[in-house]
């Protein structure tokens, strides 16, 4: 019997054109997402050929190790939640203007 668990970690892949700006603001960006979605962990991933060139790609980390040492799969996150995370990514101020800070 598998242990069911919610996805708690996500990898964010920035759009190709924004990759340098996102990497430059990586710590601030990850902190912003963690505060916006408490209880979840976010890591900025390197550019990868996923999604489209204009939107952030949110990749859920679906596996985890159970107390018995075996690997299990999490329940997939709801599509609306992935879209909410992607929208938050797009709203983040990469230039770091204080008036727009998250």
C-alpha positions as CSV (number, residue, x, y, z in Angstrom):
1,X,0.0,0.0,0.0
2,X,1.5,3.3,-1.1
3,X,1.6,6.3,1.2
4,X,-0.2,9.3,-0.3
5,X,1.3,12.7,0.0
6,X,0.9,16.2,-1.4
7,X,3.6,17.7,-3.6
8,X,5.5,20.2,-1.5
9,X,8.5,21.0,-3.7
10,X,8.5,22.7,-7.1
11,X,11.2,23.5,-9.7
12,X,10.7,26.7,-11.5
13,X,12.1,27.0,-15.0
14,X,12.1,30.6,-16.3
15,X,11.3,31.7,-19.8
16,X,14.4,31.6,-22.1
17,X,14.5,35.4,-22.4
18,X,14.3,36.0,-18.7
19,X,16.7,33.2,-17.5
20,X,19.6,35.6,-16.7
21,X,17.5,38.0,-14.8
22,X,15.8,35.2,-12.8
23,X,19.2,33.6,-12.0
24,X,20.5,37.0,-10.8
25,X,17.5,37.3,-8.5
26,X,17.4,33.6,-7.6
27,X,17.5,33.9,-3.8
28,X,15.0,36.7,-3.6
29,X,12.7,35.0,-6.1
30,X,12.7,31.7,-4.2
31,X,12.1,33.6,-0.9
32,X,9.2,35.5,-2.6
33,X,7.6,32.2,-3.7
34,X,8.1,30.5,-0.3
35,X,6.4,33.5,1.4
36,X,3.6,33.6,-1.1
37,X,2.9,29.9,-0.7
38,X,3.8,28.9,2.9
39,X,4.7,25.3,3.4
40,X,6.0,24.8,-0.1
41,X,9.6,24.8,-1.3
42,X,10.8,26.3,-4.6
43,X,14.0,26.0,-6.5
44,X,14.9,27.8,-9.7
45,X,16.1,25.3,-12.2
46,X,18.3,25.9,-15.2
47,X,16.8,26.6,-18.6
48,X,15.4,23.5,-20.1
49,X,13.5,22.8,-23.2
50,X,10.1,22.6,-21.5
51,X,7.0,24.7,-21.7
52,X,7.0,27.6,-24.1
53,X,9.5,30.5,-24.5
54,X,7.3,33.1,-22.8
55,X,5.9,31.5,-19.6
56,X,7.4,30.2,-16.4
57,X,7.2,26.4,-16.2
58,X,6.3,25.0,-12.8
59,X,7.5,21.4,-12.3
60,X,6.2,19.5,-9.3
61,X,8.7,17.1,-7.6
62,X,6.5,14.1,-7.5
63,X,8.6,11.5,-5.7
64,X,9.7,11.2,-2.0
65,X,11.3,8.6,0.2
66,X,9.0,7.1,2.8
67,X,9.8,6.1,6.4
68,X,10.5,2.5,5.1
69,X,13.2,3.8,2.7
70,X,11.1,3.1,-0.4
71,X,10.3,5.6,-3.0
72,X,6.7,6.8,-3.4
73,X,4.8,9.1,-5.7
74,X,2.9,12.1,-4.5
75,X,-0.6,13.0,-5.6
76,X,-0.4,15.3,-8.6
77,X,-1.1,19.0,-7.7
78,X,-4.2,20.6,-9.0
79,X,-3.8,22.5,-12.3
80,X,-5.2,25.7,-10.8
81,X,-2.5,25.6,-8.2
82,X,0.2,25.3,-10.8
83,X,-1.3,28.2,-12.7
84,X,-1.4,30.3,-9.5
85,X,2.3,29.6,-9.0
86,X,3.1,30.5,-12.6
87,X,1.1,33.7,-12.3
88,X,3.0,34.6,-9.1
89,X,6.3,34.0,-11.0
90,X,5.2,36.3,-13.8
91,X,4.2,39.0,-11.3
92,X,7.6,39.0,-9.5
93,X,9.7,42.1,-10.0
94,X,13.0,40.9,-11.3
95,X,14.6,44.4,-11.1
96,X,14.0,44.6,-7.4
97,X,12.2,47.9,-7.2
98,X,11.1,48.4,-3.6
99,X,7.7,49.8,-4.5
100,X,6.9,46.5,-6.3
101,X,8.7,44.1,-3.9
102,X,6.7,41.1,-2.8
